[in-house]
Amino acid sequence: MRAGKFGWNAKRGLVAAMAALIAIGEMLVPASAGQLSPQVAQLYTSVSINPPTASGMTVCYGFVCRRRHELAFGAGDRAALARIMAAGKASAAAERKAVQTAVVWLDRRLGPVLGTDKRIARADFRYFDDKHNYDCWDTTRNTTSLLLVMQEWGLLKYHSVGDPKYRGNVLVLQTPHNTAVLVERATGAQWVVDMWTRAYAQAPEVMPVDQWVKLD
């Protein structure tokens, strides 16, 4: 009887210890900004960075995330984005307009810190100025991260964050390009939010994916 009681207590102790280890592990792993699709998760795993959380994001620049900056969102940042997105509460179209303003806000927030206030539209390795610029992979990651954070904060009423989109057809001399995407909840329509084709502090292109894939 004593041996049985001792064995039961040992098992209970082992279970308690395992539960404690699991709880500690969960605290050490940052919660991502919502459940990520495999395509969105790949944006982060492909360059070995963590997905955004409700409190911050890794900013990529310098082409294919060769340079990085950890942006922690303060109370002022959250209030500013809430005010921006409040202007888009009337309709899906108004919300997309507000998203454009939010992306410009992020660009201005980062520009003086990173030196990307000198960035140009459609930058790539040919311009030999990676430290001041984003390529389209950087802008896709950064814009997707911002959208995920705003989604986590409950600031997106009419849209959810979609999978990034790609275009590029060498047969018609269409150059490769990627972009972040919003999905309209009511209709399922997909809209690109493309920051790379615009210079510093200019509103990103927002258009239907079907239109965007035909451009160059």
C-alpha positions as CSV (number, residue, x, y, z in Angstrom):
1,M,0.0,0.0,0.0
2,R,2.8,2.4,0.9
3,A,4.6,1.7,-2.4
4,G,1.4,2.3,-4.3
5,K,0.8,5.6,-2.6
6,F,4.4,6.6,-3.2
7,G,4.1,5.7,-6.9
8,W,0.9,7.7,-7.2
9,N,2.5,10.8,-5.6
10,A,5.5,10.5,-7.9
11,K,3.3,10.4,-10.9
12,R,1.4,13.4,-9.7
13,G,4.6,15.2,-9.1
14,L,5.9,14.4,-12.6
15,V,2.6,15.6,-14.2
16,A,2.8,18.8,-12.3
17,A,6.4,19.4,-13.3
18,M,5.6,18.7,-17.0
19,A,2.7,21.2,-16.8
20,A,4.9,23.8,-15.3
21,L,7.5,23.3,-18.1
22,I,4.8,23.7,-20.8
23,A,3.5,26.9,-19.2
24,I,7.0,28.3,-19.0
25,G,7.6,27.4,-22.7
26,E,4.4,29.1,-23.7
27,M,5.4,32.3,-21.9
28,L,8.8,32.3,-23.7
29,V,7.3,32.0,-27.2
30,P,5.8,35.3,-28.4
31,A,2.2,35.2,-29.5
32,S,1.9,36.0,-33.2
33,A,-0.6,38.5,-34.6
34,G,-3.3,35.9,-35.3
35,Q,-3.2,32.5,-36.9
36,L,-0.9,32.6,-39.9
37,S,-1.5,30.7,-43.2
38,P,1.5,28.7,-44.5
39,Q,2.1,31.4,-47.2
40,V,2.2,34.2,-44.7
41,A,4.3,32.2,-42.3
42,Q,6.8,31.6,-45.1
43,L,7.4,35.3,-45.3
44,Y,9.0,35.1,-41.9
45,T,10.6,31.7,-41.7
46,S,12.3,32.2,-45.1
47,V,14.5,35.0,-43.5
48,S,14.6,33.5,-40.0
49,I,12.6,36.3,-38.2
50,N,9.6,36.0,-35.9
51,P,6.1,37.0,-37.1
52,P,4.7,40.2,-35.7
53,T,3.0,40.3,-32.3
54,A,0.4,42.7,-30.9
55,S,3.3,44.6,-29.4
56,G,5.9,44.8,-32.2
57,M,7.3,43.6,-35.5
58,T,10.6,43.1,-37.2
59,V,11.1,45.6,-40.0
60,C,13.0,44.4,-43.0
61,Y,15.1,46.6,-45.2
62,G,18.3,46.5,-47.2
63,F,16.9,44.0,-49.7
64,V,15.6,40.5,-48.7
65,C,15.7,41.5,-45.1
66,R,19.5,41.8,-44.9
67,R,19.0,44.7,-42.5
68,R,16.5,44.5,-39.7
69,H,15.0,46.7,-37.0
70,E,12.8,45.8,-34.1
71,L,9.9,48.1,-33.9
72,A,8.0,48.1,-30.6
73,F,4.6,49.7,-30.7
74,G,4.0,52.2,-27.9
75,A,0.7,53.7,-26.7
76,G,1.1,56.6,-29.0
77,D,1.6,54.4,-32.0
78,R,-1.5,52.4,-31.3
79,A,-3.5,55.6,-30.7
80,A,-2.3,57.0,-34.0
81,L,-3.2,53.9,-36.0
82,A,-6.6,53.7,-34.3
83,R,-7.4,57.3,-35.3
84,I,-6.3,56.6,-38.9
85,M,-8.4,53.4,-39.2
86,A,-11.4,55.1,-37.5
87,A,-11.7,57.2,-40.7
88,G,-12.4,54.0,-42.6
89,K,-15.4,52.7,-40.6
90,A,-18.1,53.7,-43.2
91,S,-17.3,51.1,-45.9
92,A,-14.8,48.6,-47.3
93,A,-13.6,51.2,-49.8
94,A,-13.1,53.7,-47.0
95,E,-11.2,51.1,-45.0
96,R,-8.8,50.5,-47.9
97,K,-8.2,54.2,-48.1
98,A,-7.4,54.2,-44.4
99,V,-5.0,51.3,-44.8
100,Q,-3.1,53.4,-47.4
101,T,-2.8,56.2,-44.8
102,A,-1.7,53.6,-42.2
103,V,1.1,52.4,-44.5
104,V,2.2,56.0,-45.1
105,W,2.3,56.4,-41.3
106,L,4.6,53.4,-41.0
107,D,6.8,54.7,-43.7
108,R,7.1,58.1,-41.9
109,R,7.6,56.4,-38.6
110,L,10.5,54.3,-39.9
111,G,12.1,56.8,-42.3
112,P,14.2,58.9,-40.0
113,V,15.1,55.9,-37.9
114,L,16.3,53.7,-40.7
115,G,17.4,56.2,-43.3
116,T,14.6,55.0,-45.6
117,D,13.3,58.6,-45.9
118,K,15.7,58.6,-48.8
119,R,14.1,55.6,-50.4
120,I,12.9,55.5,-54.0
121,A,10.1,53.7,-55.8
122,R,10.9,50.3,-57.3
123,A,14.3,50.0,-55.7
124,D,16.4,46.9,-56.3
125,F,20.1,45.9,-56.3
126,R,20.8,48.0,-59.5
127,Y,20.6,51.2,-57.5
128,F,23.5,50.2,-55.1
129,D,21.8,51.9,-52.2
130,D,20.4,49.0,-50.1
131,K,20.9,50.7,-46.8
132,H,18.3,53.3,-47.6
133,N,15.8,51.2,-49.5
134,Y,13.3,48.3,-49.5
135,D,13.0,45.7,-52.2
136,C,9.5,44.2,-52.9
137,W,10.2,41.4,-50.5
138,D,10.9,43.9,-47.7
139,T,7.8,45.9,-48.4
140,T,5.6,42.8,-48.7
141,R,6.8,41.6,-45.2
142,N,6.5,45.0,-43.6
143,T,3.1,45.8,-45.0
144,T,1.8,42.3,-44.1
145,S,3.2,42.7,-40.6
146,L,1.5,46.0,-40.1
147,L,-1.8,44.6,-41.4
148,L,-1.5,41.6,-39.1
149,V,-0.9,43.9,-36.1
150,M,-3.9,46.1,-37.0
151,Q,-6.0,42.9,-37.5
152,E,-4.9,41.7,-34.0
153,W,-5.9,45.1,-32.5
154,G,-9.4,44.8,-34.1
155,L,-8.9,47.8,-36.4
156,L,-9.9,45.9,-39.6
157,K,-13.7,45.8,-39.9
158,Y,-14.2,44.9,-43.6
159,H,-11.0,43.0,-44.4
160,S,-8.7,40.3,-43.3
161,V,-5.1,39.7,-44.2
162,G,-4.6,37.5,-47.2
163,D,-1.7,35.6,-48.6
164,P,1.0,37.6,-50.5
165,K,0.7,37.6,-54.3
166,Y,3.4,37.2,-56.9
167,R,3.6,38.2,-60.6
168,G,6.3,37.7,-63.1
169,N,6.2,36.2,-66.6
170,V,9.5,36.1,-68.5
171,L,7.7,35.2,-71.7
172,V,6.1,38.7,-71.9
173,L,9.0,40.4,-70.2
174,Q,7.1,41.0,-66.9
175,T,9.5,41.4,-64.1
176,P,9.1,39.5,-60.8
177,H,7.3,41.3,-58.0
178,N,5.5,40.5,-54.7
179,T,2.9,42.3,-52.6
180,A,0.8,42.2,-49.5
181,V,-2.9,41.5,-49.8
182,L,-6.2,42.3,-48.1
183,V,-9.3,40.1,-48.5
184,E,-12.7,41.8,-48.4
185,R,-14.8,39.8,-45.9
186,A,-18.2,40.3,-47.5
187,T,-17.2,39.4,-51.1
188,G,-13.9,37.5,-50.9
189,A,-12.4,40.0,-53.3
190,Q,-8.6,40.3,-53.0
191,W,-6.9,43.7,-53.0
192,V,-3.1,44.4,-53.2
193,V,-1.5,46.9,-50.9
194,D,1.7,47.6,-52.8
195,M,4.2,49.9,-51.2
196,W,7.2,49.1,-53.3
197,T,6.0,50.9,-56.4
198,R,5.8,54.2,-54.5
199,A,8.5,56.5,-53.1
200,Y,8.9,57.6,-49.5
201,A,5.7,58.7,-47.8
202,Q,3.6,58.2,-50.9
203,A,0.3,56.2,-50.6
204,P,0.7,52.5,-51.7
205,E,-1.1,51.2,-54.7
206,V,-4.4,49.5,-53.8
207,M,-6.2,47.6,-56.5
208,P,-7.8,44.3,-57.2
209,V,-5.3,41.4,-57.5
210,D,-6.6,40.5,-61.0
211,Q,-5.7,44.0,-62.2
212,W,-2.3,44.0,-60.4
213,V,-1.0,40.7,-61.9
214,K,-1.3,42.2,-65.4
215,L,0.9,45.2,-64.7
216,D,4.7,45.5,-64.8
